[in-house]
Amino acid sequence: MKRSFVLAGSAAFCALPGIAGAQAIAHLSLGTAPIDSGMTPVIAQRAGFYRRYGLNIDITEMNSGAAVSAAVVGGALMIGSTSLMGLIQAHTKGIPFQIVTPASAYRTQRPSDVLLVRSDSPIHSAADLNGKTIATPALHDLLSVTSMAWIDQHGGDSKTIHQVELPPAATPAALQTGRIDAAAVSEPRVSQLIRSGDARQIGKPYDVIAEKFLISGFFAQPDVISAN
């Protein structure tokens, strides 16, 4: 499923300039997070899709969709990727982001974003998380909010939780050294940590929304879209 979305996203993302023909832009600055849902442009670039359509792409990796959104607002990037929640929040603040193409979808059977604890942790339930420290890539983003909602729905109390913001690359070490008790983690680090035996899953935060839904998309400002 994830592979099909990556390929579909790459094809859709790259097909648009081809359809535009003479209107195709020569240079594009794009921001994304180093997680599965944000890797579509990296894969497309390595496969030569952009060169095929006459595009010169600069890809910048950032720690979260919130950081990407800020860069798009500031004009440092033309296109970015973030969760649908991030796009909705932008609209409530009067920022008219528009989706260019979907980026990733969630399925409960193969969750891409989960709550992890150390393999030897005494934490086995939502209630065990009360009073503990949990890391998320960005505070108040989709993964952060749904993690707290999942805890409340499964017998815990999110009001007692201490949330900290950590870049995805720093989360595994913080978990292993005990600086945090749990972490909301996205692929590919979910598979890496579980496969290594360093962590185990205790919850699927996105289930509080639905068993299947669109998580994120690539977006841009209306003037960038209309000009290209």
Biotite code that builds the C-alpha atoms (Angstrom):
import biotite.structure as struc

atoms = struc.array([
    struc.Atom([0.000, 0.000, 0.000], chain_id="A", res_id=1, res_name="MET", atom_name="CA", element="C"),
    struc.Atom([2.763, 2.426, 0.940], chain_id="A", res_id=2, res_name="LYS", atom_name="CA", element="C"),
    struc.Atom([4.675, 1.596, -2.235], chain_id="A", res_id=3, res_name="ARG", atom_name="CA", element="C"),
    struc.Atom([1.619, 2.223, -4.377], chain_id="A", res_id=4, res_name="SER", atom_name="CA", element="C"),
    struc.Atom([1.051, 5.607, -2.769], chain_id="A", res_id=5, res_name="PHE", atom_name="CA", element="C"),
    struc.Atom([4.696, 6.583, -3.252], chain_id="A", res_id=6, res_name="VAL", atom_name="CA", element="C"),
    struc.Atom([4.574, 5.635, -6.924], chain_id="A", res_id=7, res_name="LEU", atom_name="CA", element="C"),
    struc.Atom([1.189, 7.239, -7.455], chain_id="A", res_id=8, res_name="ALA", atom_name="CA", element="C"),
    struc.Atom([2.310, 10.387, -5.690], chain_id="A", res_id=9, res_name="GLY", atom_name="CA", element="C"),
    struc.Atom([5.488, 10.560, -7.740], chain_id="A", res_id=10, res_name="SER", atom_name="CA", element="C"),
    struc.Atom([3.600, 10.066, -10.981], chain_id="A", res_id=11, res_name="ALA", atom_name="CA", element="C"),
    struc.Atom([0.959, 12.665, -10.127], chain_id="A", res_id=12, res_name="ALA", atom_name="CA", element="C"),
    struc.Atom([3.515, 15.155, -8.852], chain_id="A", res_id=13, res_name="PHE", atom_name="CA", element="C"),
    struc.Atom([5.649, 14.852, -11.958], chain_id="A", res_id=14, res_name="CYS", atom_name="CA", element="C"),
    struc.Atom([2.855, 14.517, -14.507], chain_id="A", res_id=15, res_name="ALA", atom_name="CA", element="C"),
    struc.Atom([1.461, 17.978, -13.833], chain_id="A", res_id=16, res_name="LEU", atom_name="CA", element="C"),
    struc.Atom([4.414, 19.898, -15.349], chain_id="A", res_id=17, res_name="PRO", atom_name="CA", element="C"),
    struc.Atom([4.351, 17.526, -18.320], chain_id="A", res_id=18, res_name="GLY", atom_name="CA", element="C"),
    struc.Atom([0.701, 18.352, -18.960], chain_id="A", res_id=19, res_name="ILE", atom_name="CA", element="C"),
    struc.Atom([1.434, 22.046, -18.597], chain_id="A", res_id=20, res_name="ALA", atom_name="CA", element="C"),
    struc.Atom([3.959, 21.785, -21.426], chain_id="A", res_id=21, res_name="GLY", atom_name="CA", element="C"),
    struc.Atom([5.530, 25.152, -22.053], chain_id="A", res_id=22, res_name="ALA", atom_name="CA", element="C"),
    struc.Atom([4.387, 26.392, -18.655], chain_id="A", res_id=23, res_name="GLN", atom_name="CA", element="C"),
    struc.Atom([6.603, 23.869, -16.834], chain_id="A", res_id=24, res_name="ALA", atom_name="CA", element="C"),
    struc.Atom([8.884, 25.564, -14.326], chain_id="A", res_id=25, res_name="ILE", atom_name="CA", element="C"),
    struc.Atom([12.632, 25.096, -14.542], chain_id="A", res_id=26, res_name="ALA", atom_name="CA", element="C"),
    struc.Atom([13.351, 25.288, -10.820], chain_id="A", res_id=27, res_name="HIS", atom_name="CA", element="C"),
    struc.Atom([11.398, 24.202, -7.763], chain_id="A", res_id=28, res_name="LEU", atom_name="CA", element="C"),
    struc.Atom([12.310, 24.396, -4.074], chain_id="A", res_id=29, res_name="SER", atom_name="CA", element="C"),
    struc.Atom([10.578, 21.716, -2.037], chain_id="A", res_id=30, res_name="LEU", atom_name="CA", element="C"),
    struc.Atom([10.540, 20.911, 1.680], chain_id="A", res_id=31, res_name="GLY", atom_name="CA", element="C"),
    struc.Atom([9.690, 17.590, 3.266], chain_id="A", res_id=32, res_name="THR", atom_name="CA", element="C"),
    struc.Atom([10.157, 15.586, 6.471], chain_id="A", res_id=33, res_name="ALA", atom_name="CA", element="C"),
    struc.Atom([12.476, 12.528, 6.598], chain_id="A", res_id=34, res_name="PRO", atom_name="CA", element="C"),
    struc.Atom([9.632, 10.021, 7.048], chain_id="A", res_id=35, res_name="ILE", atom_name="CA", element="C"),
    struc.Atom([7.959, 7.623, 4.610], chain_id="A", res_id=36, res_name="ASP", atom_name="CA", element="C"),
    struc.Atom([5.127, 9.994, 3.728], chain_id="A", res_id=37, res_name="SER", atom_name="CA", element="C"),
    struc.Atom([7.574, 12.751, 2.836], chain_id="A", res_id=38, res_name="GLY", atom_name="CA", element="C"),
    struc.Atom([9.989, 10.710, 0.755], chain_id="A", res_id=39, res_name="MET", atom_name="CA", element="C"),
    struc.Atom([8.014, 10.728, -2.509], chain_id="A", res_id=40, res_name="THR", atom_name="CA", element="C"),
    struc.Atom([10.005, 13.645, -4.011], chain_id="A", res_id=41, res_name="PRO", atom_name="CA", element="C"),
    struc.Atom([13.312, 12.067, -2.976], chain_id="A", res_id=42, res_name="VAL", atom_name="CA", element="C"),
    struc.Atom([12.364, 8.832, -4.724], chain_id="A", res_id=43, res_name="ILE", atom_name="CA", element="C"),
    struc.Atom([11.119, 10.743, -7.775], chain_id="A", res_id=44, res_name="ALA", atom_name="CA", element="C"),
    struc.Atom([14.375, 12.688, -7.970], chain_id="A", res_id=45, res_name="GLN", atom_name="CA", element="C"),
    struc.Atom([16.550, 9.580, -7.707], chain_id="A", res_id=46, res_name="ARG", atom_name="CA", element="C"),
    struc.Atom([14.462, 7.862, -10.384], chain_id="A", res_id=47, res_name="ALA", atom_name="CA", element="C"),
    struc.Atom([15.005, 10.763, -12.771], chain_id="A", res_id=48, res_name="GLY", atom_name="CA", element="C"),
    struc.Atom([11.335, 11.757, -13.060], chain_id="A", res_id=49, res_name="PHE", atom_name="CA", element="C"),
    struc.Atom([12.023, 15.462, -12.578], chain_id="A", res_id=50, res_name="TYR", atom_name="CA", element="C"),
    struc.Atom([14.788, 15.606, -15.206], chain_id="A", res_id=51, res_name="ARG", atom_name="CA", element="C"),
    struc.Atom([12.423, 13.905, -17.639], chain_id="A", res_id=52, res_name="ARG", atom_name="CA", element="C"),
    struc.Atom([10.056, 16.873, -17.313], chain_id="A", res_id=53, res_name="TYR", atom_name="CA", element="C"),
    struc.Atom([12.770, 19.521, -17.435], chain_id="A", res_id=54, res_name="GLY", atom_name="CA", element="C"),
    struc.Atom([12.666, 20.364, -13.722], chain_id="A", res_id=55, res_name="LEU", atom_name="CA", element="C"),
    struc.Atom([15.532, 21.292, -11.437], chain_id="A", res_id=56, res_name="ASN", atom_name="CA", element="C"),
    struc.Atom([14.458, 20.360, -7.889], chain_id="A", res_id=57, res_name="ILE", atom_name="CA", element="C"),
    struc.Atom([16.063, 21.445, -4.624], chain_id="A", res_id=58, res_name="ASP", atom_name="CA", element="C"),
    struc.Atom([14.819, 19.225, -1.787], chain_id="A", res_id=59, res_name="ILE", atom_name="CA", element="C"),
    struc.Atom([15.220, 20.368, 1.826], chain_id="A", res_id=60, res_name="THR", atom_name="CA", element="C"),
    struc.Atom([14.589, 17.948, 4.691], chain_id="A", res_id=61, res_name="GLU", atom_name="CA", element="C"),
    struc.Atom([13.069, 19.468, 7.842], chain_id="A", res_id=62, res_name="MET", atom_name="CA", element="C"),
    struc.Atom([12.103, 18.001, 11.206], chain_id="A", res_id=63, res_name="ASN", atom_name="CA", element="C"),
    struc.Atom([8.333, 18.447, 10.890], chain_id="A", res_id=64, res_name="SER", atom_name="CA", element="C"),
    struc.Atom([5.460, 19.585, 8.696], chain_id="A", res_id=65, res_name="GLY", atom_name="CA", element="C"),
    struc.Atom([5.152, 22.672, 10.897], chain_id="A", res_id=66, res_name="ALA", atom_name="CA", element="C"),
    struc.Atom([8.703, 23.708, 10.017], chain_id="A", res_id=67, res_name="ALA", atom_name="CA", element="C"),
    struc.Atom([8.010, 23.080, 6.330], chain_id="A", res_id=68, res_name="VAL", atom_name="CA", element="C"),
    struc.Atom([4.828, 25.184, 6.481], chain_id="A", res_id=69, res_name="SER", atom_name="CA", element="C"),
    struc.Atom([6.689, 28.081, 8.065], chain_id="A", res_id=70, res_name="ALA", atom_name="CA", element="C"),
    struc.Atom([9.288, 27.946, 5.297], chain_id="A", res_id=71, res_name="ALA", atom_name="CA", element="C"),
    struc.Atom([6.587, 28.008, 2.604], chain_id="A", res_id=72, res_name="VAL", atom_name="CA", element="C"),
    struc.Atom([4.909, 30.997, 4.273], chain_id="A", res_id=73, res_name="VAL", atom_name="CA", element="C"),
    struc.Atom([8.241, 32.800, 4.475], chain_id="A", res_id=74, res_name="GLY", atom_name="CA", element="C"),
    struc.Atom([8.986, 32.167, 0.818], chain_id="A", res_id=75, res_name="GLY", atom_name="CA", element="C"),
    struc.Atom([12.022, 29.954, 1.422], chain_id="A", res_id=76, res_name="ALA", atom_name="CA", element="C"),
    struc.Atom([10.197, 27.035, -0.224], chain_id="A", res_id=77, res_name="LEU", atom_name="CA", element="C"),
    struc.Atom([7.705, 26.851, -3.077], chain_id="A", res_id=78, res_name="MET", atom_name="CA", element="C"),
    struc.Atom([6.136, 23.488, -2.165], chain_id="A", res_id=79, res_name="ILE", atom_name="CA", element="C"),
    struc.Atom([6.054, 21.509, 1.076], chain_id="A", res_id=80, res_name="GLY", atom_name="CA", element="C"),
    struc.Atom([4.514, 18.459, 2.685], chain_id="A", res_id=81, res_name="SER", atom_name="CA", element="C"),
    struc.Atom([2.510, 18.406, 5.906], chain_id="A", res_id=82, res_name="THR", atom_name="CA", element="C"),
    struc.Atom([-0.449, 16.686, 7.531], chain_id="A", res_id=83, res_name="SER", atom_name="CA", element="C"),
    struc.Atom([-4.014, 17.630, 6.662], chain_id="A", res_id=84, res_name="LEU", atom_name="CA", element="C"),
    struc.Atom([-4.320, 18.973, 10.197], chain_id="A", res_id=85, res_name="MET", atom_name="CA", element="C"),
    struc.Atom([-1.475, 21.367, 9.467], chain_id="A", res_id=86, res_name="GLY", atom_name="CA", element="C"),
    struc.Atom([-3.249, 22.567, 6.321], chain_id="A", res_id=87, res_name="LEU", atom_name="CA", element="C"),
    struc.Atom([-6.505, 23.055, 8.229], chain_id="A", res_id=88, res_name="ILE", atom_name="CA", element="C"),
    struc.Atom([-4.700, 25.003, 10.955], chain_id="A", res_id=89, res_name="GLN", atom_name="CA", element="C"),
    struc.Atom([-3.128, 27.206, 8.291], chain_id="A", res_id=90, res_name="ALA", atom_name="CA", element="C"),
    struc.Atom([-6.570, 28.057, 6.881], chain_id="A", res_id=91, res_name="HIS", atom_name="CA", element="C"),
    struc.Atom([-7.886, 28.992, 10.333], chain_id="A", res_id=92, res_name="THR", atom_name="CA", element="C"),
    struc.Atom([-5.045, 31.550, 10.450], chain_id="A", res_id=93, res_name="LYS", atom_name="CA", element="C"),
    struc.Atom([-5.872, 32.932, 7.015], chain_id="A", res_id=94, res_name="GLY", atom_name="CA", element="C"),
    struc.Atom([-3.088, 31.136, 5.127], chain_id="A", res_id=95, res_name="ILE", atom_name="CA", element="C"),
    struc.Atom([-4.683, 29.692, 1.953], chain_id="A", res_id=96, res_name="PRO", atom_name="CA", element="C"),
    struc.Atom([-2.485, 26.644, 1.350], chain_id="A", res_id=97, res_name="PHE", atom_name="CA", element="C"),
    struc.Atom([-3.725, 24.417, -1.476], chain_id="A", res_id=98, res_name="GLN", atom_name="CA", element="C"),
    struc.Atom([-2.991, 20.721, -1.964], chain_id="A", res_id=99, res_name="ILE", atom_name="CA", element="C"),
    struc.Atom([-0.971, 19.859, -5.055], chain_id="A", res_id=100, res_name="VAL", atom_name="CA", element="C"),
    struc.Atom([-1.122, 16.076, -4.608], chain_id="A", res_id=101, res_name="THR", atom_name="CA", element="C"),
    struc.Atom([-1.765, 13.551, -1.795], chain_id="A", res_id=102, res_name="PRO", atom_name="CA", element="C"),
    struc.Atom([1.317, 12.330, 0.079], chain_id="A", res_id=103, res_name="ALA", atom_name="CA", element="C"),
    struc.Atom([0.250, 9.425, 2.296], chain_id="A", res_id=104, res_name="SER", atom_name="CA", element="C"),
    struc.Atom([-2.730, 7.497, 3.650], chain_id="A", res_id=105, res_name="ALA", atom_name="CA", element="C"),
    struc.Atom([-3.294, 5.645, 6.929], chain_id="A", res_id=106, res_name="TYR", atom_name="CA", element="C"),
    struc.Atom([-4.557, 2.081, 7.316], chain_id="A", res_id=107, res_name="ARG", atom_name="CA", element="C"),
    struc.Atom([-4.999, 0.561, 10.772], chain_id="A", res_id=108, res_name="THR", atom_name="CA", element="C"),
    struc.Atom([-3.903, -2.867, 9.457], chain_id="A", res_id=109, res_name="GLN", atom_name="CA", element="C"),
    struc.Atom([-0.480, -1.467, 8.554], chain_id="A", res_id=110, res_name="ARG", atom_name="CA", element="C"),
    struc.Atom([-0.038, 1.633, 10.746], chain_id="A", res_id=111, res_name="PRO", atom_name="CA", element="C"),
    struc.Atom([2.702, 3.991, 9.646], chain_id="A", res_id=112, res_name="SER", atom_name="CA", element="C"),
    struc.Atom([2.663, 6.080, 12.852], chain_id="A", res_id=113, res_name="ASP", atom_name="CA", element="C"),
    struc.Atom([2.511, 4.473, 16.308], chain_id="A", res_id=114, res_name="VAL", atom_name="CA", element="C"),
    struc.Atom([3.336, 4.947, 19.973], chain_id="A", res_id=115, res_name="LEU", atom_name="CA", element="C"),
    struc.Atom([6.502, 3.100, 20.993], chain_id="A", res_id=116, res_name="LEU", atom_name="CA", element="C"),
    struc.Atom([8.176, 2.313, 24.301], chain_id="A", res_id=117, res_name="VAL", atom_name="CA", element="C"),
    struc.Atom([11.434, 0.521, 25.037], chain_id="A", res_id=118, res_name="ARG", atom_name="CA", element="C"),
    struc.Atom([11.247, -3.249, 24.791], chain_id="A", res_id=119, res_name="SER", atom_name="CA", element="C"),
    struc.Atom([12.018, -3.613, 28.503], chain_id="A", res_id=120, res_name="ASP", atom_name="CA", element="C"),
    struc.Atom([9.690, -0.787, 29.587], chain_id="A", res_id=121, res_name="SER", atom_name="CA", element="C"),
    struc.Atom([7.134, -1.502, 32.347], chain_id="A", res_id=122, res_name="PRO", atom_name="CA", element="C"),
    struc.Atom([4.598, 0.508, 30.315], chain_id="A", res_id=123, res_name="ILE", atom_name="CA", element="C"),
    struc.Atom([1.952, -1.743, 28.756], chain_id="A", res_id=124, res_name="HIS", atom_name="CA", element="C"),
    struc.Atom([-1.205, 0.381, 28.650], chain_id="A", res_id=125, res_name="SER", atom_name="CA", element="C"),
    struc.Atom([-2.419, 3.947, 28.219], chain_id="A", res_id=126, res_name="ALA", atom_name="CA", element="C"),
    struc.Atom([-2.903, 4.252, 31.975], chain_id="A", res_id=127, res_name="ALA", atom_name="CA", element="C"),
    struc.Atom([0.764, 3.326, 32.496], chain_id="A", res_id=128, res_name="ASP", atom_name="CA", element="C"),
    struc.Atom([1.685, 6.466, 30.557], chain_id="A", res_id=129, res_name="LEU", atom_name="CA", element="C"),
    struc.Atom([0.172, 8.787, 33.170], chain_id="A", res_id=130, res_name="ASN", atom_name="CA", element="C"),
    struc.Atom([2.798, 11.205, 34.422], chain_id="A", res_id=131, res_name="GLY", atom_name="CA", element="C"),
    struc.Atom([5.316, 10.082, 31.810], chain_id="A", res_id=132, res_name="LYS", atom_name="CA", element="C"),
    struc.Atom([7.254, 11.982, 29.142], chain_id="A", res_id=133, res_name="THR", atom_name="CA", element="C"),
    struc.Atom([6.300, 11.423, 25.501], chain_id="A", res_id=134, res_name="ILE", atom_name="CA", element="C"),
    struc.Atom([8.153, 12.767, 22.473], chain_id="A", res_id=135, res_name="ALA", atom_name="CA", element="C"),
    struc.Atom([6.527, 13.868, 19.211], chain_id="A", res_id=136, res_name="THR", atom_name="CA", element="C"),
    struc.Atom([8.120, 15.460, 16.122], chain_id="A", res_id=137, res_name="PRO", atom_name="CA", element="C"),
    struc.Atom([6.151, 18.684, 16.706], chain_id="A", res_id=138, res_name="ALA", atom_name="CA", element="C"),
    struc.Atom([3.878, 19.828, 19.522], chain_id="A", res_id=139, res_name="LEU", atom_name="CA", element="C"),
    struc.Atom([0.184, 20.120, 18.625], chain_id="A", res_id=140, res_name="HIS", atom_name="CA", element="C"),
    struc.Atom([0.596, 18.463, 15.232], chain_id="A", res_id=141, res_name="ASP", atom_name="CA", element="C"),
    struc.Atom([-1.554, 15.554, 14.038], chain_id="A", res_id=142, res_name="LEU", atom_name="CA", element="C"),
    struc.Atom([0.556, 12.858, 15.697], chain_id="A", res_id=143, res_name="LEU", atom_name="CA", element="C"),
    struc.Atom([0.844, 14.820, 18.924], chain_id="A", res_id=144, res_name="SER", atom_name="CA", element="C"),
    struc.Atom([-2.882, 15.534, 19.236], chain_id="A", res_id=145, res_name="VAL", atom_name="CA", element="C"),
    struc.Atom([-4.006, 12.018, 18.305], chain_id="A", res_id=146, res_name="THR", atom_name="CA", element="C"),
    struc.Atom([-1.504, 10.479, 20.748], chain_id="A", res_id=147, res_name="SER", atom_name="CA", element="C"),
    struc.Atom([-3.085, 12.423, 23.594], chain_id="A", res_id=148, res_name="MET", atom_name="CA", element="C"),
    struc.Atom([-6.584, 11.507, 22.384], chain_id="A", res_id=149, res_name="ALA", atom_name="CA", element="C"),
    struc.Atom([-5.606, 7.826, 22.171], chain_id="A", res_id=150, res_name="TRP", atom_name="CA", element="C"),
    struc.Atom([-4.361, 7.907, 25.770], chain_id="A", res_id=151, res_name="ILE", atom_name="CA", element="C"),
    struc.Atom([-7.651, 9.432, 26.961], chain_id="A", res_id=152, res_name="ASP", atom_name="CA", element="C"),
    struc.Atom([-9.733, 6.923, 25.000], chain_id="A", res_id=153, res_name="GLN", atom_name="CA", element="C"),
    struc.Atom([-7.843, 3.943, 26.391], chain_id="A", res_id=154, res_name="HIS", atom_name="CA", element="C"),
    struc.Atom([-7.910, 4.621, 30.118], chain_id="A", res_id=155, res_name="GLY", atom_name="CA", element="C"),
    struc.Atom([-5.111, 7.147, 30.578], chain_id="A", res_id=156, res_name="GLY", atom_name="CA", element="C"),
    struc.Atom([-5.123, 10.865, 31.389], chain_id="A", res_id=157, res_name="ASP", atom_name="CA", element="C"),
    struc.Atom([-3.399, 13.092, 28.832], chain_id="A", res_id=158, res_name="SER", atom_name="CA", element="C"),
    struc.Atom([-3.458, 16.024, 31.257], chain_id="A", res_id=159, res_name="LYS", atom_name="CA", element="C"),
    struc.Atom([-0.729, 14.281, 33.250], chain_id="A", res_id=160, res_name="THR", atom_name="CA", element="C"),
    struc.Atom([1.509, 13.719, 30.224], chain_id="A", res_id=161, res_name="ILE", atom_name="CA", element="C"),
    struc.Atom([4.635, 15.798, 29.648], chain_id="A", res_id=162, res_name="HIS", atom_name="CA", element="C"),
    struc.Atom([5.084, 16.256, 25.896], chain_id="A", res_id=163, res_name="GLN", atom_name="CA", element="C"),
    struc.Atom([8.434, 17.199, 24.404], chain_id="A", res_id=164, res_name="VAL", atom_name="CA", element="C"),
    struc.Atom([9.309, 18.032, 20.813], chain_id="A", res_id=165, res_name="GLU", atom_name="CA", element="C"),
    struc.Atom([12.118, 15.961, 19.316], chain_id="A", res_id=166, res_name="LEU", atom_name="CA", element="C"),
    struc.Atom([13.380, 15.619, 15.736], chain_id="A", res_id=167, res_name="PRO", atom_name="CA", element="C"),
    struc.Atom([12.667, 12.109, 14.375], chain_id="A", res_id=168, res_name="PRO", atom_name="CA", element="C"),
    struc.Atom([16.397, 11.376, 14.099], chain_id="A", res_id=169, res_name="ALA", atom_name="CA", element="C"),
    struc.Atom([16.944, 12.107, 17.810], chain_id="A", res_id=170, res_name="ALA", atom_name="CA", element="C"),
    struc.Atom([13.986, 10.101, 19.128], chain_id="A", res_id=171, res_name="THR", atom_name="CA", element="C"),
    struc.Atom([15.472, 6.558, 19.085], chain_id="A", res_id=172, res_name="PRO", atom_name="CA", element="C"),
    struc.Atom([18.487, 7.571, 21.198], chain_id="A", res_id=173, res_name="ALA", atom_name="CA", element="C"),
    struc.Atom([16.297, 9.496, 23.654], chain_id="A", res_id=174, res_name="ALA", atom_name="CA", element="C"),
    struc.Atom([14.065, 6.446, 24.046], chain_id="A", res_id=175, res_name="LEU", atom_name="CA", element="C"),
    struc.Atom([16.952, 4.054, 24.588], chain_id="A", res_id=176, res_name="GLN", atom_name="CA", element="C"),
    struc.Atom([18.702, 6.270, 27.148], chain_id="A", res_id=177, res_name="THR", atom_name="CA", element="C"),
    struc.Atom([15.508, 6.785, 29.138], chain_id="A", res_id=178, res_name="GLY", atom_name="CA", element="C"),
    struc.Atom([15.291, 10.534, 28.562], chain_id="A", res_id=179, res_name="ARG", atom_name="CA", element="C"),
    struc.Atom([11.723, 9.904, 27.356], chain_id="A", res_id=180, res_name="ILE", atom_name="CA", element="C"),
    struc.Atom([9.303, 7.139, 28.334], chain_id="A", res_id=181, res_name="ASP", atom_name="CA", element="C"),
    struc.Atom([7.478, 6.807, 25.015], chain_id="A", res_id=182, res_name="ALA", atom_name="CA", element="C"),
    struc.Atom([7.504, 8.302, 21.551], chain_id="A", res_id=183, res_name="ALA", atom_name="CA", element="C"),
    struc.Atom([5.101, 8.862, 18.688], chain_id="A", res_id=184, res_name="ALA", atom_name="CA", element="C"),
    struc.Atom([7.148, 7.547, 15.779], chain_id="A", res_id=185, res_name="VAL", atom_name="CA", element="C"),
    struc.Atom([6.648, 7.396, 12.003], chain_id="A", res_id=186, res_name="SER", atom_name="CA", element="C"),
    struc.Atom([7.993, 5.002, 9.403], chain_id="A", res_id=187, res_name="GLU", atom_name="CA", element="C"),
    struc.Atom([10.665, 4.077, 8.537], chain_id="A", res_id=188, res_name="PRO", atom_name="CA", element="C"),
    struc.Atom([11.834, 4.338, 12.158], chain_id="A", res_id=189, res_name="ARG", atom_name="CA", element="C"),
    struc.Atom([8.885, 2.285, 13.436], chain_id="A", res_id=190, res_name="VAL", atom_name="CA", element="C"),
    struc.Atom([10.043, -0.796, 11.522], chain_id="A", res_id=191, res_name="SER", atom_name="CA", element="C"),
    struc.Atom([13.711, -0.147, 12.308], chain_id="A", res_id=192, res_name="GLN", atom_name="CA", element="C"),
    struc.Atom([13.167, 0.089, 16.076], chain_id="A", res_id=193, res_name="LEU", atom_name="CA", element="C"),
    struc.Atom([10.795, -2.874, 16.302], chain_id="A", res_id=194, res_name="ILE", atom_name="CA", element="C"),
    struc.Atom([12.943, -5.068, 14.038], chain_id="A", res_id=195, res_name="ARG", atom_name="CA", element="C"),
    struc.Atom([16.041, -4.308, 16.098], chain_id="A", res_id=196, res_name="SER", atom_name="CA", element="C"),
    struc.Atom([14.276, -5.321, 19.300], chain_id="A", res_id=197, res_name="GLY", atom_name="CA", element="C"),
    struc.Atom([14.864, -1.895, 20.848], chain_id="A", res_id=198, res_name="ASP", atom_name="CA", element="C"),
    struc.Atom([11.190, -0.916, 21.034], chain_id="A", res_id=199, res_name="ALA", atom_name="CA", element="C"),
    struc.Atom([7.656, -2.272, 20.962], chain_id="A", res_id=200, res_name="ARG", atom_name="CA", element="C"),
    struc.Atom([4.311, -0.800, 19.981], chain_id="A", res_id=201, res_name="GLN", atom_name="CA", element="C"),
    struc.Atom([1.681, 0.055, 22.581], chain_id="A", res_id=202, res_name="ILE", atom_name="CA", element="C"),
    struc.Atom([-0.798, 2.114, 20.579], chain_id="A", res_id=203, res_name="GLY", atom_name="CA", element="C"),
    struc.Atom([-2.042, 3.366, 17.209], chain_id="A", res_id=204, res_name="LYS", atom_name="CA", element="C"),
    struc.Atom([-2.894, 7.065, 17.711], chain_id="A", res_id=205, res_name="PRO", atom_name="CA", element="C"),
    struc.Atom([-4.431, 7.606, 14.274], chain_id="A", res_id=206, res_name="TYR", atom_name="CA", element="C"),
    struc.Atom([-7.172, 5.067, 15.060], chain_id="A", res_id=207, res_name="ASP", atom_name="CA", element="C"),
    struc.Atom([-8.916, 7.828, 17.024], chain_id="A", res_id=208, res_name="VAL", atom_name="CA", element="C"),
    struc.Atom([-9.683, 9.499, 13.677], chain_id="A", res_id=209, res_name="ILE", atom_name="CA", element="C"),
    struc.Atom([-10.535, 6.533, 11.453], chain_id="A", res_id=210, res_name="ALA", atom_name="CA", element="C"),
    struc.Atom([-9.216, 3.176, 10.341], chain_id="A", res_id=211, res_name="GLU", atom_name="CA", element="C"),
    struc.Atom([-8.386, 4.628, 6.909], chain_id="A", res_id=212, res_name="LYS", atom_name="CA", element="C"),
    struc.Atom([-7.893, 8.265, 5.896], chain_id="A", res_id=213, res_name="PHE", atom_name="CA", element="C"),
    struc.Atom([-5.583, 10.646, 4.042], chain_id="A", res_id=214, res_name="LEU", atom_name="CA", element="C"),
    struc.Atom([-2.794, 11.747, 6.377], chain_id="A", res_id=215, res_name="ILE", atom_name="CA", element="C"),
    struc.Atom([-0.864, 14.328, 4.432], chain_id="A", res_id=216, res_name="SER", atom_name="CA", element="C"),
    struc.Atom([-0.343, 16.161, 1.176], chain_id="A", res_id=217, res_name="GLY", atom_name="CA", element="C"),
    struc.Atom([2.066, 18.323, -0.787], chain_id="A", res_id=218, res_name="PHE", atom_name="CA", element="C"),
    struc.Atom([0.913, 21.940, -0.839], chain_id="A", res_id=219, res_name="PHE", atom_name="CA", element="C"),
    struc.Atom([1.766, 25.409, -2.091], chain_id="A", res_id=220, res_name="ALA", atom_name="CA", element="C"),
    struc.Atom([0.554, 28.991, -1.963], chain_id="A", res_id=221, res_name="GLN", atom_name="CA", element="C"),
    struc.Atom([-2.127, 29.859, -4.584], chain_id="A", res_id=222, res_name="PRO", atom_name="CA", element="C"),
    struc.Atom([0.124, 32.370, -6.365], chain_id="A", res_id=223, res_name="ASP", atom_name="CA", element="C"),
    struc.Atom([2.845, 29.739, -6.844], chain_id="A", res_id=224, res_name="VAL", atom_name="CA", element="C"),
    struc.Atom([0.322, 27.276, -8.250], chain_id="A", res_id=225, res_name="ILE", atom_name="CA", element="C"),
    struc.Atom([-1.288, 29.780, -10.609], chain_id="A", res_id=226, res_name="SER", atom_name="CA", element="C"),
    struc.Atom([2.091, 31.040, -11.834], chain_id="A", res_id=227, res_name="ALA", atom_name="CA", element="C"),
    struc.Atom([3.275, 27.517, -12.653], chain_id="A", res_id=228, res_name="ASN", atom_name="CA", element="C"),
])
